[in-house]
Amino acid sequence: MDDVEERAMWEPTGERSRVNYFPGRTLTASDLAAEQVQARERLWLHNRALHGDGIALGLEVTVDRNTVHVAPGFAIDVLGREIVLTERRSLDASSVVRESHGRVQLVIAWAEEPADPMVAPDGPVAGRFVERPHVMLAEHALGEAPEHAVPLARLYRHGEELVADPSIRLHVHQHVHQLPHPQAQVHREL
């Protein structure tokens, strides 16, 4: 994702428009791609403005010796992108040592990958993109986590035991912006 795309996610830019469909109209690949971009940007803006970022459901973290497990679930990142984990993920967390002092976080980040290669006039292209979130360990103090990752747990050692502390989890309903009702503004001005 380049800076222009990311900036467009944060703030509405340009006029909103849509293709006017009518019988006999020729649609191009760029018309359809623009339609997809617009739909995604509207959804991401909606998610950011009305739901906030964090965990919506699931994504519980459990520990089994040196392995952390993340249950399926749904989150929204700070850009408004939906992160959907459809199956349990497991990670080796043996790298978490007592000296980490709780700086290691288990995070999930939105990601998509090209799939179904096809031959296009200019060569091979992806036939589709599949969303496959990344679940990873990141040492927060070093800034290794992707900038838009959603934290699931802080990992540390209590003696030799690996512990997953869920206190860093934010849920979407915990910090949604509370805007005054439009009617309240009208009454205050009168």
N, C-alpha and C positions, 0 to 999 in steps of 0.2 A: 504494500500500500504506500503510495507516495504522499507527500505533504499536502498536495491539493485535495486528494481524496479525504485525508484525515481532517483537514480544515472544514471540508464540506459536511462532515459528520457533526462537528461541534456547532456550527452556526449556519443558519439558512443563508444560501447565497443565490443570487439571481432570481428571476421570476420563475414561478412554478408554471409548467405547461405540460400538456399531454397530447399524444397523437389523436387526431380526430379520425376515427375509422368510418369508412363509408364504402358501399359496394364499388368495386373496380379500382380501389386505391392500391397502389403497389407499395408493399412494405419491404424495407431493406433490413439487413442484419443490424445496422446501426440504429434503426428505429426501435427494433425489439430490444437491443442492448440498453438503449436509453430508458425504455419502459421499465426494465429490470432495475436499473440503477435508481430510478426515481422511486419505485416501490420500496426498495431496501432503505433508501435514505428517509422516506416517510416513516417506515416502521422504526428505524433506529432513533429518529427524533421523538416519536411517540414514546418509546421505551425510556429514553433519557428524561424527558419532561414529565411523564406521568408515573413512572415506576421507579426511577433511579437505578442504581447499580447494586449488585450483590446477588445473593442466593435466593431464588424463588422457591425451590423445593428440592428435597433430596440432597445429594452430594455429601452424605455423612461419611466421616472418616473413621476407620477402625485400624487397629494395630495388631499384628501377629508377629511377635519376635522383632525382626528387623525389616518387616514388610508393612507398608501402609496400603490400605485398600480404600478406594473411593467408590461409593455406591452411585448408581445412575441418578441423574437429576437435571436441574435447569437453573441457569444463572443468567444475569445480564451484566455485560461489562460496562465500563464507564463511557464507552462510545455508543451504547445502546444495542450492541450486537447480542443476539441470543446465543448462549452456549448450552448445547444440549448433549449430555453424556448418556448414551443409550445402553451401555453395558458397563459392568464393574471394571475398574482399572486398578492394577496393583503396581507398586513401585518398590524397588529395593532402597531402603533408607539406612543401610549400614554405614553410610558416609557421615551420618549425624553422630557427632561425638560430643562428649561433655564440654569440651572447649568451645563448641559452637554457641554456647550461652543463649540458646533460644532464638538465634537469628535466622534459623532455617525455617522456611515456610513451605507448605504444600499449597500449590496454586493451580488454577485451571485457566486456560486462555483460549479464546476463539481462534480457530485456524481453519483454512480450507485448502484442499489439495485438488489438482487437476486429475480427471479420471476419464475413462473411455476415449482414448486417442482416436482421432479421425483424420482423414486426409481432406485438406481444404485446398483451394486454388493456389495458395502461397506456401503450402507445406503442411506438416502435421500440426494439429491443434487439439486442445482438450475438448471432448464432446460435452463435458459437464464438469462442474466443480462440486466436490463433496465436503461438507463441513465435518471436520474431525478435530475436536478440541484437544489441546495439549495439556496433559497433567504432568507436573514436574516439581522438583524440589528447587528452591532458589534461596540463596542467602540474601536476605533483604538488605542488610547493611552494605553489600557490595553492588546492589542494583542489578542483580542477574535476572530477576523476574521480568518477563515482558511488561512493558509499561502499563498495559491494559489488563493484566491478569487479575482474577478474582481470588483472594486468599481463602483457603479452606481450613487450614490449621497451622499452628506454630508447633514445630517439632523440637523436642529436647530430650536429654537423658536424665533420668532420676536413678542414680546409681548406674546399673547396666541396662535398666529398662527404658525402652523407647516410649515416649509419651506424646500424644497428639492433643494439644490444647486448642479447643474450638473457639476460644474467647475472641479471636480476631475476625471471626466470620461476621459479615454484614448481610442482613437480609433486605431485600428490595423495599419492603414496607417500613423499615426502621429509619430511613433517612430521605424519604421522598420530599421534595420541596413543597412547602405549604404556601400556596399563593392565596391572597385574599379573593373572595368571591367578587366578581365584577359588580354586582349590585351593591356591595358594601362600599365601594369607591363612589358610586353615584350618590348614595345617601350622605357620605361624608362631605361631598362637594356642595350639597344643597344647603 
